[in-house]
Amino acid sequence: METVFQITAVCLLVAVLAALLKKNTPELALVLAATAAVVVLLVLVNTLGEIISFLQRLLDAGGLPQDLFVPLFKVSAIALVSRIAGELCRDAGENATAVLVDISGAIGAVVVSLPLFEAVWEILQSLI
């Protein structure tokens, strides 16, 4: 919980600084925002270990194959990265590029999810 407050404080500070910088040097404001995004993601990577450990315990208790959960992690990562990149593009005034990032994130999520769809399809075929 402390991490959330620290990240929020850093992001608010970056937002204020970026707003001040946008008037004279908008490209520097974008670099500042992108740097803050990278720093926050690096801080959150440490927290990700706790989540993965918990999910691993759930997998072990449920007896489900780990291969079914790997796509879920990948989709989550794609969603986070494409969302951040899209917003940075929007902040830079590049709405068309932001839409392309959003579309590529959606397509990437579908492609990564194909093993799950195949597993569900095999289960359905075995029931028929």
Buried (B, 14 or more C-beta within 10 A) or exposed (E): EEEEEEBEEBBEEBBEBBEEBBEEEBEEBBBBBBEBBEBBBEEBEEEEEEEEEEBEEEBEEEEEEEEEBEBEBBBBBBBBBBEBBBBBBBBBEBEEBBEBBBEBBEEBBEEBBEBBEEBEEEEEEEEE
